[in-house]
């Protein structure tokens, strides 16, 4: 990753609850010999078992999560040896996994897993199991798995029960660059065919965007199932734990130009949760040409995603450009059984970024496709102010209308598409640019303050329209007066441009919600552009 590393059938597993509640297991001294009996990478590598093997399947994992939820939460041990706790970013980055010790190396499968080392801001250990033929075997931490390079760490002084920080997954097309990584809280991310990391997903979000600090659940254990030979599909599992909830997750990962994760989650609340976030995506939006003034950086734009796209239960396509707000903004888009949503990097033009180091134009989008009926709720968008590109300041997730209660079992299934373009075809023209500035008529004195919005659409059926087609903008606002509206062809992009001014009709500074689409003879030609504009105080409305 370029920037942020993070950024009675279940009796055998449930019997290990005391170990889970006590934190990282203290039994590394029992590890003996390289593993070859449970398919975790024999052939002489240094992977060693920890403890006895256990029967495993998804039903058992759900049983373990349910049993955990019935007990009091105990935070994992995050105390690290001083030598590890003091690592700088560069020292931590200098620690590398020895490739020849990769899980499944030499077994003739298309995947390998390599483990990540604790340090810097990643302080909570996770347990990692290898799964084969219905049997799970925990893997022991061993300094021999790592090359400590210039980190300054003496591996002989590390405790044998240090634990792992997470893992990364690699595919046979490139054994040097990983395709997905799980590390830190419940964060994970993946690439598309461009092999470029960008935004992240989380297993779960709790109380995000509220006045109190949000809760970050942790994946405390991962179970990596040995793939079938000649298969481009890999299955892994995660056990999630937090003060409010536990969960069992299954990831079925299919590798292609668009990488697809088919996810099932079983959630078990310990208490009532005010705001539950399902399939949360986390991204970064610093600026683009619509708010270039926020930075003196030489690059024209810096963002991992530039919009939230929604495909509602009633079949409407919505596009909400992202902003870097002056204060935290939380918006809820109510829906019933959504068909999909995601944080999208729609602008793919290198010239709009001019970044030849981290290549923002290659950042993958992530589309969330619910499986089954998710019922009533809202897609929530949280936008947080940021003053640089190192902070993830955008979060989007599904928030069920019914608040989770202690003792429930909540089941959610969905697919994540890590993609260059949305895998679901929208036959309508789409927003390709949003611009705004002072309103009024050029060359004429402005008698009052107004703000202009310019929205460009391309694609869809525009190629079949003549220049004289009676295309009209359909605009609505929650406050203020819409004026000077227009829609005209924009041949340079093969689309149409809509323009309008918004005149505030009061002195309030509360956000104003806007909606716009283009129509021909009453039929929509475009997706619906939605936007939230915050008018300045009356004293600052210069015209």
LOFILUM-835359 format. One record per residue (C-alpha): x, y, z; residue in three letters. Coordinates in Angstrom, 2 decimals. Layout:
NODE         X         Y         Z     r
NODE         X         Y         Z   ala
...
//
This chain:
NODE         X         Y         Z     r
NODE      0.00      0.00      0.00   unk
NODE      1.22      3.45     -0.87   unk
NODE     -0.03      5.61      1.97   unk
NODE     -2.12      4.27      4.86   unk
NODE     -1.54      0.90      6.43   unk
NODE     -3.69      0.10      8.79   unk
NODE     -3.77      1.29      7.34   unk
NODE    -22.87    -28.95     20.53   unk
NODE    -21.21    -28.64     16.90   unk
NODE    -19.15    -25.62     17.97   unk
NODE    -17.97    -27.03     21.28   unk
NODE    -14.32    -27.32     20.28   unk
NODE    -14.05    -23.66     19.39   unk
NODE    -16.24    -22.37     22.19   unk
NODE    -14.00    -24.19     24.64   unk
NODE    -11.24    -21.70     23.78   unk
NODE    -13.22    -18.71     25.11   unk
NODE    -10.97    -18.17     28.14   unk
NODE     -8.02    -17.70     25.78   unk
NODE     -9.96    -15.19     23.68   unk
NODE    -11.03    -13.21     26.70   unk
NODE     -7.51    -13.19     28.13   unk
NODE     -6.00    -11.82     24.93   unk
NODE     -3.11    -13.26     22.97   unk
NODE     -2.42    -16.91     23.80   unk
NODE      0.70    -17.64     25.84   unk
NODE      1.45    -21.05     24.42   unk
NODE      4.07    -20.36     21.76   unk
NODE      6.51    -22.64     23.56   unk
NODE      4.37    -25.57     22.43   unk
NODE      5.10    -24.86     18.75   unk
NODE      7.27    -27.59     17.31   unk
NODE      8.45    -28.18     13.77   unk
NODE      7.28    -26.98     10.38   unk
NODE      3.67    -27.61      9.51   unk
NODE      2.85    -30.28      7.00   unk
NODE     -0.07    -32.19      8.46   unk
NODE     -2.84    -29.66      7.95   unk
NODE     -1.85    -28.25      4.60   unk
NODE     -0.37    -24.97      5.85   unk
NODE      2.82    -24.88      3.87   unk
NODE      5.19    -27.74      4.38   unk
NODE      8.20    -28.06      2.08   unk
NODE     10.54    -26.85      4.82   unk
NODE      9.20    -23.37      5.60   unk
NODE      9.17    -21.96      9.13   unk
NODE      5.42    -21.92      9.82   unk
NODE      4.77    -23.66     13.12   unk
NODE      1.54    -24.81     14.80   unk
NODE      0.34    -23.32     18.06   unk
NODE     -1.88    -25.53     20.17   unk
NODE     -4.04    -28.39     18.95   unk
NODE     -5.97    -28.41     15.66   unk
NODE     -9.73    -27.89     15.89   unk
NODE    -12.74    -28.74     13.69   unk
NODE    -13.80    -25.65     11.77   unk
NODE    -16.54    -24.35      9.52   unk
NODE    -18.59    -21.15      9.28   unk
NODE    -21.33    -22.52     11.55   unk
NODE    -18.77    -23.12     14.31   unk
NODE    -17.40    -19.62     13.88   unk
NODE    -20.90    -18.17     14.25   unk
NODE    -21.31    -20.23     17.40   unk
NODE    -18.09    -18.81     18.79   unk
NODE    -19.18    -15.24     18.00   unk
NODE    -22.56    -15.82     19.65   unk
NODE    -20.88    -17.26     22.75   unk
NODE    -18.49    -14.30     22.94   unk
NODE    -21.42    -11.87     22.80   unk
NODE    -22.99    -13.58     25.81   unk
NODE    -19.98    -12.64     27.95   unk
NODE    -18.44     -9.35     28.99   unk
NODE    -16.09     -7.71     26.54   unk
NODE    -12.40     -7.79     27.39   unk
NODE    -10.10     -5.64     25.30   unk
NODE     -7.17     -7.36     23.60   unk
NODE     -3.73     -6.80     25.04   unk
NODE     -2.15     -3.89     23.16   unk
NODE      1.01     -3.59     25.25   unk
NODE      4.02     -4.12     23.01   unk
NODE      7.68     -4.58     23.89   unk
NODE      9.31     -1.15     24.06   unk
NODE     11.47     -1.90     21.02   unk
NODE      8.34     -2.54     18.93   unk
NODE      6.24      0.23     20.47   unk
NODE      8.89      2.86     19.62   unk
NODE      9.23      1.96     15.95   unk
NODE      8.96      4.85     13.51   unk
NODE      7.13      4.45     10.21   unk
NODE     10.38      3.88      8.32   unk
NODE     11.63      1.32     10.85   unk
NODE      8.35     -0.54     10.78   unk
NODE      8.33     -0.52      6.98   unk
NODE     11.80     -2.04      7.06   unk
NODE     10.38     -5.27      8.55   unk
NODE      9.50     -7.66      5.74   unk
NODE      7.98    -11.12      5.65   unk
NODE     10.27    -13.78      4.20   unk
NODE      8.54    -14.82      0.98   unk
NODE      9.72    -18.42      1.14   unk
NODE      7.72    -18.86      4.37   unk
NODE      4.41    -17.82      2.76   unk
NODE      1.33    -19.82      3.61   unk
NODE      0.61    -22.32      0.78   unk
NODE      3.98    -21.68     -0.88   unk
NODE      5.00    -24.69     -2.96   unk
NODE      1.56    -26.32     -2.72   unk
NODE      0.54    -25.68     -6.32   unk
NODE     -2.28    -23.24     -5.56   unk
NODE     -2.79    -19.78     -7.05   unk
NODE     -2.64    -17.87     -3.76   unk
NODE     -0.16    -17.17     -1.01   unk
NODE     -0.64    -15.38      2.31   unk
NODE      2.09    -13.42      4.06   unk
NODE      1.81    -12.14      7.60   unk
NODE      2.33     -8.60      8.88   unk
NODE      4.34     -7.44     11.87   unk
NODE      3.08     -5.40     14.80   unk
NODE      4.45     -1.91     15.35   unk
NODE      3.98      1.81     14.73   unk
NODE      0.21      2.41     15.16   unk
NODE     -0.81     -1.26     14.76   unk
NODE     -0.65     -2.48     18.33   unk
NODE     -3.33     -5.16     18.72   unk
NODE     -2.30     -8.74     17.88   unk
NODE     -4.56    -11.03     15.89   unk
NODE     -4.63    -14.81     15.80   unk
NODE     -4.18    -16.44     12.40   unk
NODE     -5.31    -19.98     11.59   unk
NODE     -4.79    -22.12      8.56   unk
NODE     -7.80    -24.19      7.52   unk
NODE     -7.75    -27.35      5.42   unk
NODE    -10.19    -30.26      5.18   unk
NODE    -12.44    -28.84      7.89   unk
NODE     -9.61    -28.44     10.42   unk
NODE     -8.20    -25.17     11.75   unk
NODE     -4.66    -24.89     13.06   unk
NODE     -3.41    -21.73     14.74   unk
NODE     -0.05    -20.51     13.47   unk
NODE      2.63    -19.38     15.89   unk
NODE      4.47    -16.10     15.70   unk
NODE      8.13    -16.72     14.98   unk
NODE     10.77    -14.02     14.35   unk
NODE     12.30    -16.37     11.76   unk
NODE      9.33    -15.53      9.51   unk
NODE     10.53    -11.93      9.18   unk
NODE     13.52    -10.03      7.85   unk
NODE     14.11     -7.18     10.28   unk
NODE     16.44     -5.29      7.92   unk
NODE     17.24     -1.79      9.17   unk
NODE     14.44     -1.71     11.74   unk
NODE     16.89     -1.86     14.64   unk
NODE     15.02     -4.81     16.14   unk
NODE     16.95     -7.73     17.61   unk
NODE     14.61    -10.67     16.82   unk
NODE     16.18    -12.79     19.57   unk
NODE     14.75    -10.43     22.17   unk
NODE     11.17    -10.61     20.94   unk
NODE      8.65    -12.57     23.03   unk
NODE      7.47    -15.81     21.43   unk
NODE      3.82    -14.80     21.87   unk
NODE      4.05    -11.39     20.16   unk
NODE      1.40    -12.25     17.58   unk
NODE      0.67    -10.91     14.11   unk
NODE     -0.72     -7.58     12.89   unk
NODE     -2.66     -9.07      9.97   unk
NODE     -1.89    -10.55      6.59   unk
NODE     -1.77     -9.84      2.89   unk
NODE     -2.96    -12.02      0.05   unk
NODE     -1.07    -12.56     -3.22   unk
NODE     -2.11    -14.13     -6.52   unk
NODE     -0.05    -16.15     -8.97   unk
NODE      0.09    -13.38    -11.59   unk
NODE      2.51    -11.41     -9.38   unk
NODE      4.20    -12.85     -6.30   unk
NODE      5.69     -9.44     -5.42   unk
NODE      2.56     -7.26     -5.21   unk
NODE     -0.35     -8.18     -2.95   unk
NODE     -3.96     -8.03     -4.09   unk
NODE     -5.61     -7.57     -0.68   unk
NODE     -4.64     -6.88      2.92   unk
NODE     -6.38     -7.16      6.30   unk
NODE     -4.78     -5.08      9.03   unk
NODE     -5.85     -2.76     11.84   unk
NODE     -9.23     -2.88     13.61   unk
NODE    -11.62     -4.36     11.00   unk
NODE    -10.01     -2.63      8.01   unk
NODE     -9.21     -4.32      4.73   unk
NODE     -8.58     -3.22      1.17   unk
NODE     -7.97     -4.70     -2.25   unk
NODE     -6.94     -3.77     -5.78   unk
NODE     -8.49     -4.04     -9.21   unk
NODE     -6.64     -4.84    -12.43   unk
NODE     -4.49     -1.71    -12.07   unk
NODE     -2.90     -3.27     -8.93   unk
NODE     -3.37      0.03     -7.11   unk
NODE     -4.58      0.43     -3.54   unk
NODE     -6.89      3.28     -2.58   unk
NODE     -9.90      3.37     -0.30   unk
NODE    -10.59      0.82      2.42   unk
NODE    -13.53     -1.19      3.66   unk
NODE    -14.31     -2.17      7.23   unk
NODE    -16.06     -5.14      8.71   unk
NODE    -18.35     -2.87     10.71   unk
NODE    -18.79      0.75     11.81   unk
NODE    -20.39      1.78     15.11   unk
NODE    -21.56      5.29     16.01   unk
NODE    -19.69      6.89     13.13   unk
NODE    -20.30     10.62     12.73   unk
NODE    -21.95     11.07     16.12   unk
NODE    -21.04     13.61     18.81   unk
NODE    -19.27     10.93     20.86   unk
NODE    -16.21      8.97     19.72   unk
NODE    -17.02      6.11     17.41   unk
NODE    -16.28      2.52     18.29   unk
NODE    -13.87      0.53     16.13   unk
NODE    -14.54     -3.23     16.27   unk
NODE    -11.53     -5.49     15.79   unk
NODE    -11.04     -8.61     13.76   unk
NODE     -9.34    -10.62     16.50   unk
NODE     -8.79    -13.80     14.48   unk
NODE     -8.53    -14.82     10.83   unk
NODE     -9.02    -18.27      9.34   unk
NODE     -7.40    -18.78      5.94   unk
NODE     -8.74    -21.74      4.00   unk
NODE     -6.36    -23.48      1.60   unk
NODE     -7.62    -22.81     -1.94   unk
NODE     -8.38    -25.55     -4.41   unk
NODE     -5.79    -26.12     -7.09   unk
NODE     -6.45    -24.31    -10.39   unk
NODE     -8.97    -22.06     -8.65   unk
NODE     -9.00    -18.25     -8.71   unk
NODE    -11.22    -18.24     -5.61   unk
NODE     -9.98    -18.04     -2.03   unk
NODE    -12.07    -18.22      1.14   unk
NODE    -11.19    -16.74      4.50   unk
NODE    -13.03    -15.96      7.72   unk
NODE    -12.83    -13.32     10.42   unk
NODE    -13.96    -13.21     14.04   unk
NODE    -14.97     -9.70     15.10   unk
NODE    -15.20     -8.41     18.67   unk
NODE    -15.90     -5.05     20.32   unk
NODE    -17.60     -3.69     23.43   unk
NODE    -20.95     -3.52     21.60   unk
NODE    -21.00     -6.50     19.26   unk
NODE    -19.34     -9.65     17.97   unk
NODE    -19.45    -11.07     14.48   unk
NODE    -18.50    -13.96     12.21   unk
NODE    -17.48    -13.09      8.64   unk
NODE    -16.91    -15.19      5.56   unk
NODE    -15.07    -13.73      2.56   unk
NODE    -15.13    -15.58     -0.77   unk
NODE    -12.65    -13.75     -2.98   unk
NODE    -12.64    -14.10     -6.76   unk
NODE     -9.66    -12.53     -8.50   unk
NODE    -10.08    -10.88    -11.90   unk
NODE     -9.74     -7.39    -13.38   unk
NODE    -12.64     -6.55    -11.08   unk
NODE    -11.90     -8.30     -7.78   unk
NODE    -15.10     -9.52     -6.10   unk
NODE    -15.54    -10.31     -2.43   unk
NODE    -18.71    -12.22     -1.58   unk
NODE    -19.27    -11.53      2.12   unk
NODE    -21.59    -13.03      4.71   unk
NODE    -21.74    -11.51      8.18   unk
NODE    -23.49    -12.83     11.28   unk
NODE    -23.65    -10.18     14.01   unk
NODE    -24.45    -10.60     17.71   unk
NODE    -25.01     -7.35     19.67   unk
NODE    -24.07     -7.17     23.33   unk
NODE    -26.27     -4.09     23.76   unk
NODE    -28.43     -1.63     21.86   unk
NODE    -26.42      0.13     19.15   unk
NODE    -27.44      3.65     18.22   unk
NODE    -25.87      3.71     14.75   unk
NODE    -24.76      0.50     13.08   unk
NODE    -22.81      0.77      9.84   unk
NODE    -23.01     -2.20      7.45   unk
NODE    -20.44     -2.54      4.62   unk
NODE    -18.67      0.68      5.58   unk
NODE    -16.31      2.19      3.03   unk
NODE    -13.60      4.63      4.11   unk
NODE    -11.94      7.00      1.68   unk
NODE    -10.15     10.32      1.28   unk
NODE    -11.27     13.50     -0.45   unk
NODE     -8.95     16.47     -0.04   unk
NODE     -9.79     18.69     -3.01   unk
NODE    -10.55     18.87     -6.72   unk
NODE    -11.12     21.77     -9.10   unk
NODE    -14.33     22.68     -7.26   unk
NODE    -12.46     23.55     -4.02   unk
NODE     -8.90     24.02     -5.23   unk
NODE     -8.48     26.88     -2.74   unk
NODE     -8.18     24.55      0.30   unk
NODE     -4.57     23.67     -0.57   unk
NODE     -1.47     25.28     -2.03   unk
NODE     -0.29     21.91     -3.34   unk
NODE      0.88     21.93     -6.97   unk
NODE     -1.36     19.02     -7.99   unk
NODE     -4.76     19.90     -9.52   unk
NODE     -6.68     17.32     -7.44   unk
NODE     -6.08     14.87     -4.59   unk
NODE     -8.67     12.24     -3.71   unk
NODE     -9.24      8.48     -3.56   unk
NODE    -12.93      8.87     -4.42   unk
NODE    -14.87     11.76     -5.90   unk
NODE    -18.48     10.73     -5.34   unk
NODE    -21.03      8.53     -3.64   unk
NODE    -23.18      6.63     -6.13   unk
NODE    -26.48      5.06     -5.11   unk
NODE    -28.85      2.69     -6.89   unk
NODE    -32.02      2.90     -4.85   unk
NODE    -34.66      0.28     -4.18   unk
NODE    -37.06      2.05     -6.55   unk
NODE    -34.51      2.03     -9.38   unk
NODE    -33.23      5.63     -9.23   unk
NODE    -29.54      6.34     -9.82   unk
NODE    -28.06      9.12     -7.65   unk
NODE    -24.67     10.84     -7.72   unk
NODE    -23.43     12.87     -4.77   unk
NODE    -20.08     14.66     -5.31   unk
NODE    -17.84     14.45     -2.26   unk
NODE    -16.64     17.57     -0.44   unk
NODE    -14.01     18.46      2.14   unk
NODE    -16.34     20.35      4.49   unk
NODE    -15.48     23.08      6.98   unk
NODE    -17.24     21.06      9.70   unk
NODE    -18.33     17.44     10.02   unk
NODE    -21.31     16.67      7.78   unk
NODE    -23.58     13.66      8.12   unk
NODE    -26.22     12.96      5.48   unk
NODE    -28.74     10.10      5.38   unk
NODE    -30.29      8.92      2.12   unk
NODE    -33.37      6.97      3.11   unk
NODE    -34.14      3.84      1.14   unk
NODE    -35.93      0.52      1.20   unk
NODE    -33.95     -2.52      0.07   unk
NODE    -31.14     -0.66     -1.74   unk
NODE    -29.77     -2.22     -4.92   unk
NODE    -26.28     -0.85     -4.41   unk
NODE    -24.05      2.00     -3.30   unk
NODE    -20.39      2.82     -3.24   unk
NODE    -17.61      5.37     -3.06   unk
NODE    -16.48      5.88     -6.64   unk
NODE    -13.38      7.34     -8.28   unk
NODE    -15.07      8.48    -11.48   unk
NODE    -12.38     10.87    -12.79   unk
NODE     -9.74      8.64    -14.44   unk
NODE     -7.82     11.33    -16.31   unk
NODE     -4.16     11.54    -15.26   unk
NODE     -4.01     15.21    -16.31   unk
NODE     -6.58     16.06    -13.63   unk
NODE     -4.19     14.86    -10.91   unk
NODE     -0.66     15.03    -12.39   unk
NODE      0.48     12.61     -9.68   unk
NODE      3.09     10.16    -10.96   unk
NODE      3.90      8.85     -7.49   unk
NODE      0.68      7.52     -6.00   unk
NODE     -1.52      7.73     -9.13   unk
NODE     -4.86      8.91     -7.83   unk
NODE     -6.33      8.35    -11.29   unk
NODE     -5.85      4.60    -10.76   unk
NODE     -7.50      4.32     -7.35   unk
NODE    -10.16      1.58     -7.32   unk
NODE    -13.80      2.25     -6.67   unk
NODE    -15.78     -0.08     -4.40   unk
NODE    -19.38     -0.97     -5.22   unk
NODE    -21.54     -2.62     -2.53   unk
NODE    -24.24     -4.96     -3.84   unk
NODE    -26.61     -6.26     -1.14   unk
NODE    -27.67     -9.87     -1.27   unk
NODE    -31.33    -10.22     -0.41   unk
NODE    -33.62     -7.57      1.03   unk
NODE    -31.97     -5.24      3.54   unk
NODE    -35.29     -3.59      4.42   unk
NODE    -35.70     -0.02      5.63   unk
NODE    -32.76      2.17      6.44   unk
NODE    -30.42      4.73      4.93   unk
NODE    -27.11      5.01      3.18   unk
NODE    -25.22      7.40      5.42   unk
NODE    -22.40      9.64      4.23   unk
NODE    -20.00     11.18      6.75   unk
NODE    -17.62     13.90      5.52   unk
NODE    -14.91     15.15      7.90   unk
NODE    -12.64     18.16      7.39   unk
NODE     -9.04     17.33      6.48   unk
NODE     -5.99     19.49      5.88   unk
NODE     -3.93     16.92      4.01   unk
NODE     -4.15     13.69      2.04   unk
NODE     -3.00     11.31      4.79   unk
NODE     -6.33     11.23      6.61   unk
NODE     -9.33      9.16      5.57   unk
NODE    -12.14     11.68      5.98   unk
NODE    -15.02     10.04      4.07   unk
NODE    -17.21      7.18      5.32   unk
NODE    -20.28      5.63      3.67   unk
NODE    -22.35      2.72      5.02   unk
NODE    -25.82      1.23      5.31   unk
NODE    -27.62      2.03      8.54   unk
NODE    -30.64     -0.24      9.25   unk
NODE    -33.73      1.59     10.50   unk
NODE    -34.16     -0.82     13.43   unk
NODE    -31.52     -0.42     16.11   unk
NODE    -29.76     -3.70     16.96   unk
NODE    -30.66     -5.15     20.36   unk
NODE    -28.75     -7.42     22.71   unk
NODE    -29.32    -11.10     22.03   unk
NODE    -30.28    -10.71     18.36   unk
NODE    -28.66    -12.43     15.42   unk
NODE    -28.33    -10.08     12.45   unk
NODE    -27.47    -11.60      9.08   unk
NODE    -26.18     -9.50      6.20   unk
NODE    -24.82    -10.65      2.87   unk
NODE    -23.28     -8.46      0.20   unk
NODE    -20.70     -8.35     -2.57   unk
NODE    -17.88     -5.86     -2.85   unk
NODE    -16.61     -5.04     -6.32   unk
NODE    -13.13     -3.50     -6.33   unk
NODE    -13.36     -1.99     -9.77   unk
NODE    -12.32      0.67    -12.24   unk
NODE    -15.90      1.18    -13.40   unk
NODE    -19.19      0.28    -11.75   unk
NODE    -20.04     -3.33    -12.67   unk
NODE    -23.76     -2.49    -12.72   unk
NODE    -24.68     -0.80    -15.97   unk
NODE    -26.49      2.51    -15.67   unk
NODE    -28.09      3.31    -19.02   unk
NODE    -28.56      6.96    -18.12   unk
NODE    -26.01      9.69    -18.73   unk
NODE    -23.78     10.28    -15.71   unk
NODE    -22.27     13.28    -13.99   unk
NODE    -18.70     13.89    -15.11   unk
NODE    -18.04     17.29    -13.48   unk
NODE    -19.48     19.63    -10.86   unk
NODE    -18.41     23.26    -10.65   unk
NODE    -19.70     26.23     -8.71   unk
NODE    -19.03     29.93     -8.29   unk
NODE    -20.63     33.35     -8.03   unk
NODE    -24.00     33.66     -9.76   unk
NODE    -25.57     36.43    -11.79   unk
NODE    -25.23     37.60    -15.40   unk
NODE    -21.75     38.42    -16.62   unk
NODE    -21.38     42.10    -17.54   unk
NODE    -24.38     43.17    -15.51   unk
NODE    -24.48     44.54    -11.99   unk
NODE    -25.48     41.89     -9.46   unk
NODE    -28.30     43.25     -7.27   unk
NODE    -28.08     40.39     -4.76   unk
NODE    -25.99     37.36     -3.82   unk
NODE    -26.52     34.07     -5.66   unk
NODE    -24.43     30.99     -6.26   unk
NODE    -24.04     29.22     -9.61   unk
NODE    -23.85     25.48    -10.18   unk
NODE    -22.59     23.91    -13.40   unk
NODE    -23.08     20.16    -13.86   unk
NODE    -21.82     18.24    -16.89   unk
NODE    -23.39     14.93    -17.97   unk
NODE    -22.07     12.46    -20.55   unk
NODE    -23.04      9.04    -21.92   unk
NODE    -26.49      7.52    -22.06   unk
NODE    -28.60      8.48    -25.07   unk
NODE    -27.04     11.89    -25.70   unk
NODE    -25.34     10.68    -28.90   unk
NODE    -28.78     10.19    -30.47   unk
NODE    -29.99     13.71    -29.66   unk
NODE    -29.84     16.67    -31.98   unk
NODE    -28.67     20.06    -30.78   unk
NODE    -32.26     21.29    -30.85   unk
NODE    -33.63     18.52    -28.65   unk
NODE    -35.91     19.96    -25.97   unk
NODE    -33.79     18.81    -23.03   unk
NODE    -34.78     20.53    -19.80   unk
NODE    -33.21     20.59    -16.33   unk
NODE    -35.44     19.35    -13.51   unk
NODE    -34.20     21.11    -10.36   unk
NODE    -35.45     21.16     -6.79   unk
NODE    -34.17     22.76     -3.60   unk
NODE    -35.09     22.56      0.08   unk
NODE    -34.65     26.30      0.48   unk
NODE    -33.95     29.38     -1.61   unk
NODE    -34.92     30.32     -5.17   unk
NODE    -33.70     28.65     -8.38   unk
NODE    -33.07     30.98    -11.33   unk
NODE    -31.19     31.39    -14.64   unk
NODE    -31.58     27.71    -15.57   unk
NODE    -30.27     26.23    -18.81   unk
NODE    -29.27     22.99    -20.53   unk
NODE    -27.23     22.87    -23.71   unk
NODE    -25.05     20.43    -25.67   unk
NODE    -21.39     20.19    -24.76   unk
NODE    -19.75     18.58    -27.77   unk
NODE    -16.29     18.51    -26.19   unk
NODE    -17.42     15.71    -23.88   unk
NODE    -20.21     14.26    -26.01   unk
NODE    -22.73     15.37    -23.41   unk
NODE    -24.84     18.22    -22.04   unk
NODE    -24.22     20.96    -19.51   unk
NODE    -26.82     22.12    -16.98   unk
NODE    -26.52     25.46    -15.20   unk
NODE    -28.55     27.28    -12.58   unk
NODE    -28.24     29.86     -9.83   unk
NODE    -29.41     29.44     -6.27   unk
NODE    -30.52     32.65     -4.55   unk
NODE    -30.74     32.33     -0.75   unk
NODE    -33.98     33.86      0.49   unk
NODE    -33.02     34.13      4.15   unk
NODE    -29.90     34.80      6.21   unk
NODE    -29.62     31.23      7.51   unk
NODE    -26.47     29.18      7.09   unk
NODE    -28.13     25.77      7.41   unk
NODE    -27.28     23.43      4.50   unk
NODE    -29.49     23.53      1.41   unk
NODE    -30.12     20.27     -0.43   unk
NODE    -30.27     20.37     -4.23   unk
NODE    -31.39     17.84     -6.84   unk
NODE    -30.96     17.98    -10.62   unk
NODE    -31.47     15.73    -13.62   unk
NODE    -32.03     16.30    -17.33   unk
NODE    -35.20     15.11    -19.03   unk
NODE    -36.67     14.87    -22.51   unk
NODE    -40.44     14.86    -22.87   unk
NODE    -40.81     13.92    -19.22   unk
NODE    -38.35     11.01    -19.34   unk
NODE    -35.05     11.22    -17.43   unk
NODE    -31.92     11.21    -19.56   unk
NODE    -29.46     11.33    -16.67   unk
NODE    -28.83     10.09    -13.19   unk
NODE    -29.86     12.50    -10.44   unk
NODE    -27.21     14.87     -9.15   unk
NODE    -27.64     15.60     -5.44   unk
NODE    -25.66     18.19     -3.55   unk
NODE    -25.55     19.98     -0.23   unk
NODE    -24.69     23.67     -0.32   unk
NODE    -23.97     25.70      2.80   unk
NODE    -24.58     29.41      2.20   unk
NODE    -22.15     31.85      3.83   unk
NODE    -23.24     34.18      6.63   unk
NODE    -25.11     37.24      5.41   unk
NODE    -22.07     39.45      6.16   unk
NODE    -19.96     37.43      3.72   unk
NODE    -22.37     37.36      0.78   unk
NODE    -20.35     39.58     -1.52   unk
NODE    -21.70     40.34     -4.96   unk
//
